[in-house]
Amino acid sequence: EEISANEKKAALKYLMFLKKKRDGKIKGRGCADGRPQHLNTNKPKTSAPTVATESVLLTSVINAMENRDVATVDIPGAFLHADMEGDDIHMKLEGMLAEMLARIDPKLYWKYIRDENGKTVMYVQLKKALYGTIQAGLLFWKNLTASLKEWGFLVNPYDWCVANKMVNGEQLTVIWHIDDLKISHVNPEVV
């Protein structure tokens, strides 16, 4: 009841994709349809830095020359680790998705179910960054960078997606593109 007509109109839709894996299991992946956000958003204020190609190549050469152990990591649910900032972002859950959420905890959610033109809908406000929203990458970058600094890493002033820390007298390097990290050090246990 608290959401305005304009907020309802601007609410992002939730997209759900299902994929059948080779082993026969069904995998679901959901995201916000952030395309409407591109119309009203200042791109430089919402774009996340990404590692430079030169940094990927140079760290690869260093890894080879120093015989470093290298690991790559994808952080699951990465964006959900970051809190939303700025204006409230609302999302519109429709049909079976809204009904399933209401069935999880009817006392909590059923009161938010609405009927719009014969379709079941629920509006939610995003508290965490969600893949598909225009600012999710930047929010996750801020979160990851803050964590690395807290753990004693120094972020490279020329490439904000490269961070180094001395561990046992040797350099530990982390480079990242969105939620994919490459970590290297001469000692595999450090990696």
N, C-alpha and C positions, 0 to 999 in steps of 0.2 A: 504493500500500500504506500510505502514511502518513496518509491521510485517514480520520477516524473515521466510525463509522456515523451519528452525529448530524450531522457535517459533510456527509456524503453526503445525508442527509435534507433539510438546509437549503440545499443547493446550488441556485442559480437555474438555470432552464432558459434556453437560448438560443433566441430567436425570429428567424426569417428571413422577410422579406417580399419578394416579387418583384412587379415592376410593369412592364407593357409601356408604354413611352413612345410619344408620337405618331409619332416617327420609326421605330418598330418595334423599337428596342433594348430589351433587358431590363435593368432596374436592380434590383440587390439591396440590401437594407438589413437589417442585423441589430442586435439589441439584447438585453439581458438582460431576463428577465421578473422585474422587481423587486417585483411585488405581494406576495410573501410577506414581504419586508423591512418592509412597513408595519405588520405585526403586532407586531414586536419593537423598533421604532426610535422614538427620541424625535424627533418632527418638528422642533422648534425647533433641534436640534443638527445637522440634516441639510438644512434648507431653505436654498436660495440666495436672496439678495435679488434683486429684480427692479426695474427702473426704474419710478418712479411715473408715473402718467398725467400729473400736473401737470408733471413734468420734461420729458416728451416734448412737451407743448404749449408750455411756456415756451421750450425750446430751439428749437422750430420758429418761434416768434415772433421770437426773437433772430436766427435764421438769415435770416429774411425781411427784418427791419429792417436788418441789417448786410450784406445781399446776399452771404451766405456761400455758398461751394461746399459741397455736401453729398453724401456717398457713404454707401451702406449696404453692409455686408459680412456675409456668413455665413462663419464660420470652419469649414472642412471638418475633420471628425474632431476637433472641438473637445475633447471630453471625453478623448480619448486623449492629449492634451498634459498631463493632470493625473495625478499618481501617487495610487494608493489610499492611504488612511490608516486607522488604527484596526484593528478586527478583520479577520481574513482573510475574504475573500468568495470562495466557490467557485462555479463554474458547471459545469453538466452538459451536455456536448455529446453528442447522440444520433444514432444511425443514420448516414446518408450524410455528415452534417457531420463527425462524428468520424472516419469512414473517410477522407474527403478530406483532413483535416488530417494524418492519419497518412501518407497517400501523398505529401504534400509533402516530408516528410523522415522516411522510415521508420526510419532509425537512431535518430533523436531521439524520435519520437512513438509508434511502434508498441508499445513496451513498456508504454504507459499505456492501451492499448485493453483494455476489459473487456467481458465478456458478462453482461448482467443480464436474466434472463428472456427470452433469445433476442434481445435488442436490443444492438447495439454502442453502448458508451458510453465517454466519456473525461471525467474530472474535471480541471478546471484551476483555478488560483488566479489571480485578477485582480490584476495589478500596476499597471494603468492604469485610470482611471475609464472605465466603459462606459455608454453611453446605456441607460437603463432601470433602472440601480441607483439607489437612493434618494439616495445622496450625490453622484452625478456632477455635478449642477448646482452644488452648493456647492464641490466640489473645483475645478471649472473656474473659478468666480467667484474663488476664492482665487488661483489661478494667474494669471488675467488681471489682477486687481488688483495683484498683486505685480509683474508685468511692466510695467504702466503706471506704477507708482510708481518702478520702476527707471529708466524712460525719462524721469522728471522730471515726471510728472503729479501733480496733487493731487486726491485723491478728495473729493468734496463731503461734508461731515459730515452733511448732512440727507438725502442720497440716495446710497447707496453704489454706485450704478450710473451715476454721472455723474462724469467726471474732466476736468480742465482743465489746460492748459499754455500758457504764453506762448511763441509762436514768431514771430520777426520783429516783435515789438511788438504782435502781435494774438493773441487767444485761440483756441486749438485745443480743441475740445470733443469728447469721446467719451461717448456714452451707450450702454447695452447692456441687452438682455434675453436672458438665457442666452448663446447664441453668436451673436446677431445684433447688430451694432454700427451706430450712426449716427455718422459723423465729420463735423465741420464746421469750416471756417476760411475767411477771406476769399480766401486764395490757393489755387487748385486744386492747385498743385504740392505744397503742404504736405499737403493732404488725400490 
